[in-house]
Amino acid sequence: MIHFDKIVEPPEFDERARKPGLKWLEENPDKRPKNYWSPFKPDLSDGFGRLCAYSVMFEPVGTIDHYISVSRNKMLAYEWSNYRFASAWLNSSKKAEDDKILDPFEVQDDWFAILLPSLQLIVTNHIPDEYREKAEYTVKRLRLRDDERIIRQRREWYRMYRDGEVNLEGLKKKAPLIARAIEKTNGNQEHWQ
């Protein structure tokens, strides 16, 4: 995981999602919130640089993840600040464990690293003690360390870099943790933006 800045709420979100959503909840308190948020997925995706907030790799489709799940707090279903852009399978892996999952807006860039050549994700020594347990749980719950689905994606980005199909600058945009691992391996210890 890497740090993501909070995404500016689209100007039409309040009128097209929040207000009708809250009205719908008022009229249907026992039902799952109606999906008024999907039309804003492109805005969220763009805000995350088309990267999954958890795998930190290019996500061409993705979903809107309610960081605090609808099952835990329906009132946050229509709050822009509660949305993260995520791969569908990672979003569904969270379930109602959101209070134990590290928020991508809290993460700092040096808290996680990819090891080469294994492509496994680790929690680094840079993470403050108060976040370590949550970080370890996030990696385990979302299977970010070494799940075959994640490793296959990382392996392909790494292969494309090695074969010259994508340069390091391109990799920084599509799989930044892998780019950082390559820089570290190549002896460039500078922290890149």
N, C-alpha and C positions, 0 to 999 in steps of 0.2 A: 504494500500500500504506500501511497505518497499523499502529501498534503494537497487538498483542493480548496481553493477559495470559494466562499459562498457565492452562489449564482444570483445575479440580479433578477428579481421577479419581473416577468413580462408585463407590459402595461395593461393588457387585456385580461390578465389572469383573474383579477378580482371579480370583474363583471361576468366573465364566461365560465369560471370554475368555482371560486370560493363562494360567492353569493348564492348561485343556484344550488351548489352542493350543500351548503348549510341549511338552506330552505328545504331541500329534499330530506336531509337528516331529521329536521324538525318534524316533518310530516311522516317519516318512516323510521322511527327510533329503533325498531327491532330488526331492521334489515341491514345488510352490508351496504356501505356507501356506494352510491351510483358513481360510475366513472366519468367525471367531468375533466379529469386531469390529462388524459391521453393526447388531446390535441396539442399539448405543450411539451410533449416528449422531444421534438426537435430542438426546442429552446434549451431544455435540460441537457440533452446530448451535446449540443454545441458548447454549453457552459463547462462541461466536463472534458472538452476536447475530443469527444467521441471515444473516451476511455471509460471502461467499467471502473467504478469507484473502488472496487475490491480487488479485481485481478490486475488492474492498471495496464490493460492491453486494449488495443483498438476493438471496439464493439460496434459492428455495423447495424445491428437491430436494437438490442437492449430493451429494457423496461424502466418504468418509473418505480423505484423502490421507495416505499414509505419507510423511512428510517425507524420511526416509531410506528409499529404495525397498526393497521386498522383494527385488528382484533384487540389490541391493547388500549387504543385511544382513538375512537371514531372522530373526535373533534379535530384531530390533526390530519384527517384525510384530505382536506382541502387547503392545507398550509404549505405554501411554496417552500418555506424553510425546512420542511420535513422530507423533501424529495432528494433522492440521490439517483444517479444514472447507473444501472447495473445490468450485467448479463442475467437473463431470465433464470437460469439454473442456480446462480448464486443468490439472487433475490429470494427464490423459493427455499433455498437452504437455510436462510435466516430463521424462518418461521416466526414464532413469538419470542425469540431469544434476543430481541433488539437491545434490551438493556445491558446485555453482556457483550455486544458487538461494538468494536471500536468505530467511532464516527470518522469517516474520511475527512471531515472538516477539522477534526482534532489532531489527526496524524501529522507528524512532522516528517520532512523528506528523508531523514537519515535513520528512521526507526526500523525500517525493513530493508533487506538486501536479497539479491539473487546470487546464489553460488554457481560458479562455472567450474566444470562443465555439466554438473548435475541438474542445473536450472531449478533447484529447490529454493523456496523462500524461507528466510530466517528472520527472527526478531533480533535486532542488533543490540549492542551494549549502550547505544545512544538513547534508548527509550527510558524515560523517567520511571522510577520504581512504581509510582502510583498508576501507571498505565500498563505495566508489564503483564499482569494477570489477564487483563482484558485483551491485550494484543495476542497473547498465547491462545486464549480461548477463541478469538476471531479466526486465527490461522487454522485451528483445529476444526471448529464448527463449519467454516466455509471451505475446508479442505484446500487451502491456498498453498500449503507447503509442497505437496507432491501428488495431488490428484492427477490421474492420467489425462483428464480433459484439459487441465491447466498446463501440464508438462508438454502435451502435444502442441498447444498454442505457442508456448515459450520456445520449444524446439524449432518450430517453423520460423518464427521471427529471427531466432539466432542463425538458422540455416540461411535465410534470405540475406542476412548481413554478411555472413562468411562467403556466400556465393556472389556477392556484389549486386544483388537485386535491390537492396536498400542500403543507403549509407548511414553513418552514425547519426547525422542530423535527422534523417527520416525516422530512424529507430527511436530517437528521443521523443518523437511525436506519437509513435504507434505502440511502443513498448518501453517506456522510460526506465524501468528498473533493470531491464536487460542491457540497455545502453549504458547505464551507470556501472553495471558489472563488467562490461567490456572495457570501459574507461579505466576502471580499477585494475583489471588484469593487464592492461596496456601501460600501467604505471602513471596514469593521469589521476592523481589523487584530488585534484581540485573539485570542489562541489559545484556542479553546473546548475544553472537555473532551469 
